[in-house]
Amino acid sequence: GEAMRLVILGEGPERARLEALRARLGLEGSVELPGHCDDVVSWLGQADCFVLSSDYEGLPGVVVEALAAGLPVVSTDSTVGLRALVEDGRDGWIVPVRDARALTDAMGRVRELPADRQTMRARALRFSLENSAPLYLDKLRDLALSAA
């Protein structure tokens, strides 16, 4: 089949370990570690799927960006808000936190998804700042009035 390529964006304390692991496994040609990246959108435009392997997230804005780009999402079940964003088995896979085998299997099965890019973009739009900010303001107003 087609050669797979993994690009890990971001910078952190695990970088040296990741570089060593990549070298030990002979994956320099398949795994890229470009580091911190201001322009995530251009990377999303080149991708077949987006993977989030976090132990914990708040509301991951990067998942919203991936859906807005029409990309299937493979993610650990790292936040309560994730299921509002990603419909498991439709436009992504949600796997248990710290289950590397499940994450790997889901990445391998991403082409099985019936991902409807228009629906994914529409779902992402619901979480855009323009659409969600008024909802937050309404809730804050309600809380302020109930506390008064």
DSSP file with accessible surface (Angstrom, degrees, kcal/mol):
  #  RESIDUE AA STRUCTURE BP1 BP2  ACC     N-H-->O    O-->H-N    N-H-->O    O-->H-N    TCO  KAPPA ALPHA  PHI   PSI    X-CA   Y-CA   Z-CA
    1    1 A G              0   0  132      0, 0.0     2,-0.1     0, 0.0     3,-0.1   0.000 360.0 360.0 360.0-175.7    0.0    0.0    0.0
    2    2 A E        -     0   0  146      1,-0.1     2,-0.1     0, 0.0     0, 0.0  -0.412 360.0-103.2 -69.0 138.7    0.8    3.7    0.1
    3    3 A A        -     0   0   94     -2,-0.1     2,-0.3     1,-0.1    -1,-0.1  -0.418  35.0-134.8 -65.5 135.9    3.6    4.7    2.5
    4    4 A M        -     0   0  119     -2,-0.1     2,-0.4    -3,-0.1    -1,-0.1  -0.686  16.9-162.9 -92.0 147.5    2.3    6.3    5.7
    5    5 A R        -     0   0  128     -2,-0.3     2,-0.5     2,-0.0    26,-0.2  -0.998   3.8-156.8-132.1 133.7    3.9    9.4    7.1
    6    6 A L  E     -a   31   0A  70     24,-3.0    26,-3.0    -2,-0.4     2,-0.5  -0.948   6.3-170.3-112.3 127.1    3.5   10.7   10.6
    7    7 A V  E     -a   32   0A  41     -2,-0.5     2,-0.7    24,-0.2    26,-0.2  -0.980   4.7-163.0-117.2 121.3    4.0   14.4   11.4
    8    8 A I  E     -     0   0A  57     24,-2.7    27,-0.8    -2,-0.5     2,-0.3  -0.917   9.9-162.3-106.9 109.7    4.1   15.4   15.1
    9    9 A L  E     +a   35   0A  60     -2,-0.7    27,-0.2    25,-0.1     2,-0.2  -0.688  45.9  48.0 -89.7 146.7    3.6   19.2   15.5
   10   10 A G        -     0   0   34     25,-2.7     2,-0.4    -2,-0.3    25,-0.3  -0.460  69.5-103.6 115.6 171.3    4.6   20.9   18.7
   11   11 A E        +     0   0  115     24,-0.2    26,-0.0    -2,-0.2    -2,-0.0  -0.980  45.4 132.8-135.6 142.8    7.4   21.2   21.1
   12   12 A G    >   -     0   0   38     -2,-0.4     3,-1.6    24,-0.0    -2,-0.0  -0.988  64.8 -73.0-174.7-178.2    7.9   19.7   24.5
   13   13 A P  T 3  S+     0   0  130      0, 0.0     3,-0.3     0, 0.0     4,-0.3   0.641 118.1  62.1 -68.0 -15.7   10.0   17.8   27.0
   14   14 A E  T 3> S+     0   0   93      1,-0.2     4,-2.5     2,-0.1     5,-0.2   0.445  73.3 100.1 -88.4   0.0    9.6   14.4   25.2
   15   15 A R  H <> S+     0   0   64     -3,-1.6     4,-2.8     1,-0.2     5,-0.2   0.916  80.6  48.3 -55.0 -48.7   11.3   15.6   22.0
   16   16 A A  H  > S+     0   0   69     -3,-0.3     4,-2.4     1,-0.2    -1,-0.2   0.915 112.9  49.0 -61.5 -41.2   14.7   14.0   22.6
   17   17 A R  H  > S+     0   0  174     -4,-0.3     4,-2.5     2,-0.2    -1,-0.2   0.899 111.7  49.4 -64.3 -40.6   13.0   10.7   23.5
   18   18 A L  H  X S+     0   0   65     -4,-2.5     4,-2.7     2,-0.2    -2,-0.2   0.914 111.2  49.2 -64.9 -41.7   10.9   10.8   20.3
   19   19 A E  H  X S+     0   0   72     -4,-2.8     4,-2.3    -5,-0.2    -2,-0.2   0.913 112.6  47.6 -63.3 -42.5   14.0   11.6   18.2
   20   20 A A  H  X S+     0   0   53     -4,-2.4     4,-2.9    -5,-0.2    -2,-0.2   0.915 112.9  48.5 -64.8 -43.1   15.9    8.7   19.8
   21   21 A L  H  X S+     0   0   68     -4,-2.5     4,-2.3     2,-0.2    -2,-0.2   0.924 110.2  51.8 -63.0 -43.7   12.9    6.3   19.3
   22   22 A R  H  <>S+     0   0   57     -4,-2.7     5,-2.7     1,-0.2     4,-0.5   0.924 113.1  45.1 -58.3 -44.7   12.6    7.4   15.7
   23   23 A A  H ><5S+     0   0   51     -4,-2.3     3,-1.2     3,-0.2    -2,-0.2   0.932 111.3  52.0 -65.9 -44.8   16.3    6.8   15.1
   24   24 A R  H 3<5S+     0   0  186     -4,-2.9    -1,-0.2     1,-0.3    -2,-0.2   0.862 114.1  43.7 -61.0 -36.0   16.2    3.4   16.9
   25   25 A L  T 3<5S-     0   0  105     -4,-2.3    -1,-0.3    -5,-0.2    -2,-0.2   0.470 110.5-122.3 -89.0  -1.8   13.3    2.3   14.7
   26   26 A G  T < 5 +     0   0   52     -3,-1.2     3,-0.3    -4,-0.5    -3,-0.2   0.869  69.1 134.5  65.9  37.9   14.8    3.6   11.5
   27   27 A L    >>< +     0   0   64     -5,-2.7     4,-2.3    -6,-0.2     3,-1.7   0.151  18.8 118.8-107.6  20.8   11.8    5.9   10.9
   28   28 A E  T 34 S+     0   0  104     -6,-0.3    -1,-0.2     1,-0.3    -5,-0.1   0.840  80.6  48.7 -56.2 -33.3   13.6    9.1    9.9
   29   29 A G  T 34 S+     0   0   79     -3,-0.3    -1,-0.3     1,-0.2    -2,-0.1   0.623 119.1  37.7 -80.9 -12.3   11.9    9.0    6.5
   30   30 A S  T <4 S+     0   0   48     -3,-1.7   -24,-3.0     1,-0.2     2,-0.5   0.619 108.6  59.3-113.0 -20.8    8.4    8.3    7.8
   31   31 A V  E  <  -a    6   0A  20     -4,-2.3     2,-0.4   -26,-0.2   -24,-0.2  -0.961  62.2-167.7-120.1 119.3    8.2   10.4   11.0
   32   32 A E  E     -a    7   0A  66    -26,-3.0   -24,-2.7    -2,-0.5     3,-0.1  -0.865   9.6-171.9-105.2 141.7    8.6   14.2   10.9
   33   33 A L  E     +     0   0A  16     -2,-0.4   -24,-0.1   -26,-0.2   -26,-0.1  -0.663  14.4 165.4-128.6  73.4    9.1   16.4   14.0
   34   34 A P  E     -     0   0A  56      0, 0.0   -25,-0.1     0, 0.0     2,-0.1   0.625  36.5-145.8 -69.9 -10.5    8.9   20.0   12.7
   35   35 A G  E     +a    9   0A   2    -27,-0.8   -25,-2.7   -25,-0.3   -24,-0.2  -0.461  56.7  11.5  84.7-155.7    8.4   21.4   16.3
   36   36 A H  S    S-     0   0  132    -27,-0.2     2,-0.4    -2,-0.1   -24,-0.0  -0.303  70.0-168.6 -60.9 141.3    6.3   24.4   17.2
   37   37 A C        -     0   0   27      1,-0.1     3,-0.3   -26,-0.0    -2,-0.1  -0.980  24.7-172.9-141.4 121.1    4.2   25.5   14.3
   38   38 A D  S    S+     0   0  149     -2,-0.4     2,-0.9     1,-0.2     3,-0.2   0.779  85.4  58.5 -78.3 -29.4    2.2   28.8   14.0
   39   39 A D     >  +     0   0   88      1,-0.2     4,-0.9     2,-0.1     3,-0.4  -0.609  55.9 154.2-106.2  73.6    0.5   27.7   10.7
   40   40 A V  H  >  +     0   0   32     -2,-0.9     4,-2.4    -3,-0.3     3,-0.4   0.857  67.0  68.4 -65.9 -33.6   -1.4   24.5   11.7
   41   41 A V  H  > S+     0   0   88      1,-0.3     4,-2.0    -3,-0.2    -1,-0.2   0.879  95.9  52.4 -58.4 -39.1   -3.9   25.0    8.9
   42   42 A S  H  > S+     0   0   53     -3,-0.4     4,-0.6     1,-0.2    -1,-0.3   0.892 110.3  48.8 -67.5 -34.9   -1.4   24.4    6.1
   43   43 A W  H >X S+     0   0   54     -4,-0.9     3,-1.2    -3,-0.4     4,-0.6   0.910 108.6  53.5 -66.6 -40.8   -0.4   21.1    7.7
   44   44 A L  H >< S+     0   0   11     -4,-2.4     3,-1.1     1,-0.3    -2,-0.2   0.878 101.4  60.7 -61.0 -35.0   -4.0   20.1    8.0
   45   45 A G  H 3< S+     0   0   67     -4,-2.0    -1,-0.3     1,-0.3    -2,-0.2   0.731 107.4  44.9 -65.1 -20.6   -4.4   20.8    4.3
   46   46 A Q  H << S+     0   0  114     -3,-1.2    -1,-0.3    -4,-0.6    -2,-0.2   0.489  98.7  96.6 -97.5  -6.4   -1.8   18.1    3.6
   47   47 A A    <<  -     0   0   38     -3,-1.1     3,-0.1    -4,-0.6    -3,-0.0  -0.473  57.8-156.0 -92.7 156.9   -3.2   15.5    6.0
   48   48 A D  S    S-     0   0   98      1,-0.3     2,-0.3    -2,-0.2    -1,-0.1   0.648  85.1  -3.1 -95.0 -25.2   -5.5   12.5    5.6
   49   49 A C        -     0   0   31     22,-0.2     2,-0.4     2,-0.0    -1,-0.3  -0.978  65.9-124.0-158.3 164.7   -6.5   12.6    9.3
   50   50 A F  E     -b   73   0B  32     22,-2.6    24,-3.1    -2,-0.3     2,-0.4  -0.953  23.0-160.1-114.9 135.1   -5.8   14.4   12.5
   51   51 A V  E     -b   74   0B  42     -2,-0.4     2,-0.5    22,-0.2    24,-0.2  -0.962   9.2-173.8-120.7 130.2   -4.7   12.5   15.6
   52   52 A L  E     +b   75   0B  17     22,-2.6    24,-1.9    -2,-0.4    26,-0.1  -0.985   6.0 175.1-120.8 117.5   -5.0   13.8   19.2
   53   53 A S        +     0   0   78     -2,-0.5    45,-0.2    22,-0.2    22,-0.1   0.099  27.6 143.7-111.5  24.0   -3.3   11.5   21.8
   54   54 A S        -     0   0   29     22,-0.1    44,-0.2     1,-0.1     3,-0.1  -0.179  50.0-145.3 -66.0 153.3   -3.7   13.7   24.9
   55   55 A D  S    S+     0   0   77      1,-0.3     2,-0.3    42,-0.1    -1,-0.1   0.796  89.5   7.6 -79.3 -35.4   -4.4   12.4   28.4
   56   56 A Y        +     0   0  180     23,-0.0    -1,-0.3    41,-0.0     2,-0.3  -0.989  65.6 170.8-149.6 139.5   -6.6   15.4   29.1
   57   57 A E        -     0   0   55     21,-2.4    23,-0.2    -2,-0.3    25,-0.1  -0.970  24.6-144.3-138.5 157.6   -7.9   18.4   27.1
   58   58 A G  S    S-     0   0   39     -2,-0.3    23,-0.3     1,-0.2    -1,-0.2   0.612  84.6 -32.4 -80.8-114.1  -10.4   21.2   27.8
   59   59 A L  S    S-     0   0   80     22,-0.1     2,-0.9    21,-0.1    -1,-0.2  -0.922  76.0-135.1-103.7 105.8  -12.2   21.9   24.6
   60   60 A P    >>  -     0   0    3      0, 0.0     4,-1.2     0, 0.0     3,-1.1  -0.481  19.2-169.3 -71.0 103.1   -9.5   21.1   22.0
   61   61 A G  H 3> S+     0   0   42     -2,-0.9     4,-2.4     1,-0.3     5,-0.2   0.824  84.6  64.6 -58.7 -29.9   -9.6   24.0   19.5
   62   62 A V  H 3> S+     0   0   40      1,-0.2     4,-2.3     2,-0.2    -1,-0.3   0.841  98.0  54.0 -67.6 -28.7   -7.3   22.0   17.2
   63   63 A V  H <> S+     0   0    0     -3,-1.1     4,-2.6     2,-0.2    -1,-0.2   0.917 107.3  51.0 -68.6 -40.1  -10.0   19.4   16.8
   64   64 A V  H  X S+     0   0   21     -4,-1.2     4,-2.6     1,-0.2    -2,-0.2   0.934 110.6  49.5 -60.1 -43.8  -12.4   22.1   15.7
   65   65 A E  H  X S+     0   0   81     -4,-2.4     4,-1.5     2,-0.2    -2,-0.2   0.900 110.1  50.4 -62.4 -41.0   -9.8   23.3   13.2
   66   66 A A  H  <>S+     0   0    0     -4,-2.3     5,-2.6     2,-0.2    -2,-0.2   0.934 112.2  46.2 -64.3 -45.2   -9.3   19.7   11.9
   67   67 A L  H ><5S+     0   0    0     -4,-2.6     3,-1.8     1,-0.2    -2,-0.2   0.903 109.0  55.3 -63.7 -39.6  -13.0   19.2   11.4
   68   68 A A  H 3<5S+     0   0   48     -4,-2.6    -1,-0.2     1,-0.3    -2,-0.2   0.836 106.1  52.4 -62.2 -29.8  -13.3   22.6    9.7
   69   69 A A  T 3<5S-     0   0   35     -4,-1.5    -1,-0.3    -3,-0.2    -2,-0.2   0.448 121.2-113.2 -83.0  -0.9  -10.6   21.4    7.3
   70   70 A G  T < 5 +     0   0    0     -3,-1.8    -3,-0.2     1,-0.2    -2,-0.1   0.754  66.6 148.3  77.3  24.9  -12.8   18.3    6.6
   71   71 A L      < -     0   0    5     -5,-2.6    -1,-0.2    -6,-0.1   -22,-0.2  -0.779  50.8-119.9 -97.0 134.3  -10.3   15.9    8.2
   72   72 A P        -     0   0    9      0, 0.0   -22,-2.6     0, 0.0     2,-0.4  -0.394  33.1-137.4 -61.6 147.6  -11.4   12.8   10.1
   73   73 A V  E     -bc  50  92B   0     18,-1.7    20,-2.0   -24,-0.2     2,-0.5  -0.932  18.3-168.2-116.9 130.9  -10.2   12.9   13.7
   74   74 A V  E     +bc  51  93B   0    -24,-3.1   -22,-2.6    -2,-0.4     2,-0.3  -0.989  29.6 162.2-111.7 121.4   -8.7   10.1   15.7
   75   75 A S  E     -bc  52  94B   0     18,-2.6    20,-2.7    -2,-0.5   -22,-0.2  -0.990  42.0-116.2-143.3 150.6   -8.6   11.0   19.4
   76   76 A T  E     - c   0  95B   4    -24,-1.9     2,-2.5    -2,-0.3     3,-0.2  -0.481  47.0-102.8 -73.2 155.5   -8.2    9.7   22.9
   77   77 A D  S    S+     0   0   65     18,-2.3    20,-0.3     1,-0.2    -1,-0.1  -0.455  72.7 142.6 -79.7  68.7  -11.3   10.2   25.0
   78   78 A S        +     0   0    7     -2,-2.5   -21,-2.4     1,-0.1     2,-0.3   0.358  55.2  31.9-100.7   1.6   -9.6   13.1   26.7
   79   79 A T    >   -     0   0   15    -23,-0.2     3,-1.2    -3,-0.2     4,-0.4  -0.977  68.0-128.4-157.4 146.3  -12.4   15.6   27.3
   80   80 A V  T >  S+     0   0  149     -2,-0.3     3,-0.5     1,-0.2     4,-0.2   0.814 109.2  58.4 -64.9 -28.1  -16.1   15.5   27.9
   81   81 A G  T >> S+     0   0   21    -23,-0.3     3,-1.1     1,-0.2     4,-0.8   0.611  81.9  87.0 -77.7  -9.1  -16.7   17.9   25.1
   82   82 A L  H X> S+     0   0    0     -3,-1.2     4,-3.1     1,-0.3     3,-1.2   0.886  82.1  55.7 -61.8 -40.6  -15.1   15.6   22.5
   83   83 A R  H <4 S+     0   0  129     -3,-0.5    -1,-0.3    -4,-0.4    -2,-0.1   0.709 101.9  58.3 -70.0 -16.7  -18.2   13.6   21.7
   84   84 A A  H <4 S+     0   0   47     -3,-1.1    -1,-0.3    -4,-0.2    -2,-0.2   0.751 116.6  35.7 -76.4 -24.1  -20.0   16.9   20.8
   85   85 A L  H << S+     0   0    0     -3,-1.2     2,-0.5    -4,-0.8    -2,-0.2   0.878 119.6  42.7 -91.8 -49.4  -17.3   17.5   18.2
   86   86 A V     <  -     0   0    1     -4,-3.1     2,-0.9    37,-0.0    -1,-0.2  -0.906  67.6-147.6-111.3 121.5  -16.5   14.1   16.8
   87   87 A E    >>> -     0   0   94     -2,-0.5     3,-2.3    -3,-0.1     4,-2.0  -0.788  32.1-124.8 -87.2 107.0  -19.2   11.5   16.0
   88   88 A D  B 345S+d   92   0B  76     -2,-0.9     5,-0.2     1,-0.3   -14,-0.1  -0.275  90.9  10.6 -57.8 127.4  -17.4    8.2   16.8
   89   89 A G  T 345S+     0   0   29      3,-3.4    -1,-0.3     1,-0.1     4,-0.1   0.368 126.1  62.6  86.6  -5.7  -17.4    5.9   13.8
   90   90 A R  T <45S+     0   0  103     -3,-2.3    -2,-0.2     2,-0.4    -1,-0.1   0.746 123.6   0.0-114.2 -60.2  -18.7    8.6   11.5
   91   91 A D  T  <5S-     0   0    3     -4,-2.0   -18,-1.7     1,-0.2     2,-0.3   0.165 132.5 -11.4-119.3  18.6  -16.2   11.4   11.2
   92   92 A G  E   < -cd  73  88B   0     -5,-0.7    -3,-3.4   -20,-0.2    -2,-0.4  -0.969  65.6-101.5 172.7 178.6  -13.6   10.0   13.5
   93   93 A W  E     -c   74   0B  37    -20,-2.0   -18,-2.6    -2,-0.3     2,-0.5  -0.991  20.7-158.1-125.0 137.1  -12.7    7.4   16.1
   94   94 A I  E     -c   75   0B  13     -2,-0.4   -18,-0.2   -20,-0.2   -20,-0.0  -0.973  18.8-178.6-115.4 124.1  -12.5    8.0   19.9
   95   95 A V  E     -c   76   0B  15    -20,-2.7   -18,-2.3    -2,-0.5     3,-0.1  -0.796  34.9 -82.2-120.9 161.1  -10.3    5.6   21.8
   96   96 A P    >   -     0   0   73      0, 0.0     3,-1.3     0, 0.0     7,-0.1  -0.274  55.0 -95.7 -61.2 148.4   -9.5    5.2   25.5
   97   97 A V  T 3  S+     0   0   50    -20,-0.3   -42,-0.1     1,-0.2     3,-0.1  -0.359 106.7  11.8 -61.9 140.9   -6.8    7.4   26.9
   98   98 A R  T 3  S+     0   0  202    -45,-0.2     2,-0.8     1,-0.2    -1,-0.2   0.707  88.4 128.0  62.1  25.2   -3.3    5.7   27.0
   99   99 A D    <>  +     0   0   63     -3,-1.3     4,-2.3     1,-0.2     5,-0.2  -0.797  30.9 176.5-109.6  86.5   -4.3    2.8   24.8
  100  100 A A  H  > S+     0   0   71     -2,-0.8     4,-2.7     1,-0.2     5,-0.2   0.865  77.6  53.6 -60.8 -38.0   -1.6    2.9   22.2
  101  101 A R  H  > S+     0   0  188      2,-0.2     4,-2.8     1,-0.2    -1,-0.2   0.934 109.8  47.0 -64.3 -43.9   -2.9   -0.2   20.4
  102  102 A A  H  > S+     0   0   20      2,-0.2     4,-2.5     1,-0.2    -2,-0.2   0.903 113.0  49.8 -64.4 -39.7   -6.5    1.2   20.1
  103  103 A L  H  X S+     0   0   27     -4,-2.3     4,-2.3     2,-0.2    -2,-0.2   0.940 112.7  47.0 -63.6 -45.4   -5.0    4.6   18.8
  104  104 A T  H  X S+     0   0   88     -4,-2.7     4,-2.1     2,-0.2    -2,-0.2   0.924 112.5  49.3 -61.6 -46.3   -2.9    2.7   16.2
  105  105 A D  H  X S+     0   0   88     -4,-2.8     4,-1.3     1,-0.2    -1,-0.2   0.915 110.6  50.8 -60.5 -43.0   -5.8    0.5   15.1
  106  106 A A  H  < S+     0   0    1     -4,-2.5     4,-0.3     1,-0.2     3,-0.3   0.901 108.3  51.8 -63.6 -40.2   -8.0    3.6   14.7
  107  107 A M  H >< S+     0   0   50     -4,-2.3     3,-1.0     1,-0.2     4,-0.2   0.908 109.8  50.5 -62.7 -38.0   -5.4    5.4   12.6
  108  108 A G  H 3< S+     0   0   60     -4,-2.1     3,-0.3     1,-0.2    -1,-0.2   0.753 112.5  46.7 -70.3 -23.7   -5.2    2.3   10.4
  109  109 A R  T >< S+     0   0   98     -4,-1.3     3,-1.9    -3,-0.3     4,-0.4   0.311  77.0 106.9-101.5  10.7   -9.0    2.2   10.0
  110  110 A V  G X  S+     0   0   14     -3,-1.0     3,-1.4    -4,-0.3    -1,-0.2   0.831  73.1  61.3 -62.9 -28.8   -9.5    5.9    9.2
  111  111 A R  G 3  S+     0   0  156     -3,-0.3    -1,-0.3     1,-0.3    -2,-0.1   0.676  93.4  65.8 -72.5 -14.4  -10.2    5.2    5.5
  112  112 A E  G <  S+     0   0  127     -3,-1.9    -1,-0.3     2,-0.1    -2,-0.2   0.644  78.8 107.4 -76.5 -16.8  -13.2    3.1    6.5
  113  113 A L  S <  S-     0   0   18     -3,-1.4     2,-0.3    -4,-0.4   -23,-0.1  -0.390  70.4-140.1 -67.4 140.1  -15.0    6.2    7.9
  114  114 A P        -     0   0   71      0, 0.0    -1,-0.1     0, 0.0   -23,-0.1  -0.077  37.3-176.9 -85.3  36.2  -17.9    7.5    5.9
  115  115 A A        -     0   0   31     -2,-0.3     2,-0.8     1,-0.1   -24,-0.1  -0.072  17.1-157.9 -46.4 121.0  -16.6   11.0    6.7
  116  116 A D     >  -     0   0   63      1,-0.2     4,-2.3     2,-0.0     3,-0.3  -0.888   2.1-162.1-102.5 101.1  -18.9   13.6    5.3
  117  117 A R  H  > S+     0   0  115     -2,-0.8     4,-2.5     1,-0.2     5,-0.2   0.846  86.6  54.1 -58.2 -35.8  -16.7   16.7    5.0
  118  118 A Q  H  > S+     0   0  156      2,-0.2     4,-2.4     1,-0.2    -1,-0.2   0.933 110.0  46.5 -65.5 -43.2  -19.6   19.1    4.7
  119  119 A T  H  > S+     0   0   57     -3,-0.3     4,-2.5     2,-0.2    -2,-0.2   0.906 112.0  52.0 -64.2 -40.3  -21.2   17.8    7.9
  120  120 A M  H  X S+     0   0    0     -4,-2.3     4,-2.4     1,-0.2    -2,-0.2   0.931 110.5  47.4 -62.5 -44.5  -17.8   18.0    9.7
  121  121 A R  H  X S+     0   0  108     -4,-2.5     4,-2.2     1,-0.2    -1,-0.2   0.908 111.3  51.3 -63.5 -41.0  -17.3   21.6    8.6
  122  122 A A  H  X S+     0   0   57     -4,-2.4     4,-1.2     2,-0.2    -1,-0.2   0.914 110.2  49.3 -63.7 -40.4  -20.9   22.5    9.8
  123  123 A R  H  X S+     0   0   26     -4,-2.5     4,-0.6     1,-0.2     3,-0.5   0.923 110.5  50.7 -64.7 -41.9  -20.2   20.9   13.2
  124  124 A A  H >< S+     0   0    3     -4,-2.4     3,-1.5     1,-0.2    -1,-0.2   0.895 103.3  59.7 -62.4 -38.6  -17.0   22.8   13.5
  125  125 A L  H >< S+     0   0  106     -4,-2.2     3,-1.7     1,-0.3     6,-0.3   0.842  94.7  63.5 -60.5 -33.0  -18.7   26.1   12.7
  126  126 A R  H 3< S+     0   0  140     -4,-1.2    -1,-0.3    -3,-0.5    -2,-0.2   0.776 106.2  46.2 -60.8 -25.1  -21.0   25.6   15.7
  127  127 A F  T << S+     0   0   53     -3,-1.5    -1,-0.3    -4,-0.6    -2,-0.2   0.291  85.1 120.9-102.7   9.4  -17.9   25.8   17.9
  128  128 A S  S <> S-     0   0   21     -3,-1.7     4,-2.9    -4,-0.2     5,-0.3  -0.335  76.2-113.8 -69.4 157.3  -16.3   28.9   16.2
  129  129 A L  H  > S+     0   0  129      1,-0.2     4,-2.6     2,-0.2    -1,-0.1   0.916 116.1  55.7 -57.5 -42.2  -15.7   31.9   18.3
  130  130 A E  H  4 S+     0   0  145      1,-0.2    -1,-0.2     2,-0.2    -4,-0.1   0.877 116.3  36.0 -60.7 -37.6  -18.3   33.9   16.4
  131  131 A N  H  > S+     0   0   83     -6,-0.3     4,-0.5    -3,-0.3    -1,-0.2   0.826 122.6  41.4 -86.6 -32.8  -21.0   31.3   17.1
  132  132 A S  H  X S+     0   0   20     -4,-2.9     4,-2.1     2,-0.1     3,-0.2   0.805  98.7  71.4 -89.0 -26.8  -20.1   30.2   20.6
  133  133 A A  H  X S+     0   0   34     -4,-2.6     4,-2.5    -5,-0.3     5,-0.2   0.919  97.4  50.1 -57.5 -47.0  -19.2   33.6   22.2
  134  134 A P  H  > S+     0   0   66      0, 0.0     4,-2.4     0, 0.0    -1,-0.2   0.888 109.4  53.1 -60.7 -33.5  -22.8   34.9   22.3
  135  135 A L  H  X S+     0   0  112     -4,-0.5     4,-2.1    -3,-0.2    -2,-0.2   0.922 109.6  47.6 -66.0 -42.5  -23.8   31.6   24.0
  136  136 A Y  H  X S+     0   0  143     -4,-2.1     4,-2.8     2,-0.2     5,-0.2   0.922 111.1  51.7 -62.4 -42.9  -21.2   32.0   26.7
  137  137 A L  H  X S+     0   0   98     -4,-2.5     4,-2.6     1,-0.2    -2,-0.2   0.916 108.8  50.7 -61.8 -41.4  -22.3   35.6   27.2
  138  138 A D  H  X S+     0   0   76     -4,-2.4     4,-2.5     2,-0.2    -1,-0.2   0.923 111.7  47.4 -60.3 -45.0  -25.9   34.5   27.6
  139  139 A K  H  X S+     0   0  140     -4,-2.1     4,-2.5     2,-0.2    -2,-0.2   0.916 112.2  49.1 -64.2 -42.6  -24.9   31.9   30.2
  140  140 A L  H  X S+     0   0  106     -4,-2.8     4,-2.6     2,-0.2    -2,-0.2   0.911 110.9  50.6 -63.3 -39.4  -22.7   34.4   32.1
  141  141 A R  H  X S+     0   0  135     -4,-2.6     4,-2.6     2,-0.2    -2,-0.2   0.930 110.5  49.8 -62.9 -45.1  -25.6   36.9   32.1
  142  142 A D  H  X S+     0   0   90     -4,-2.5     4,-2.3     1,-0.2    -2,-0.2   0.914 111.9  48.0 -58.8 -44.8  -27.9   34.2   33.5
  143  143 A L  H  X S+     0   0  112     -4,-2.5     4,-1.7     2,-0.2    -2,-0.2   0.917 111.8  49.4 -63.9 -42.2  -25.4   33.3   36.2
  144  144 A A  H  X S+     0   0   61     -4,-2.6     4,-1.2     1,-0.2    -2,-0.2   0.918 112.5  47.5 -64.2 -41.3  -25.0   37.0   37.2
  145  145 A L  H  < S+     0   0  122     -4,-2.6    -1,-0.2     1,-0.2    -2,-0.2   0.896 111.8  49.4 -68.8 -39.1  -28.7   37.6   37.3
  146  146 A S  H  < S+     0   0   94     -4,-2.3    -1,-0.2     1,-0.2    -2,-0.2   0.800 112.3  49.1 -71.1 -25.8  -29.3   34.4   39.5
  147  147 A A  H  <        0   0   87     -4,-1.7    -1,-0.2    -5,-0.2    -2,-0.2   0.721 360.0 360.0 -83.2 -20.5  -26.5   35.5   41.9
  148  148 A A     <        0   0  118     -4,-1.2    -3,-0.0    -3,-0.2    -4,-0.0  -0.251 360.0 360.0 -73.8 360.0  -27.9   39.0   42.2
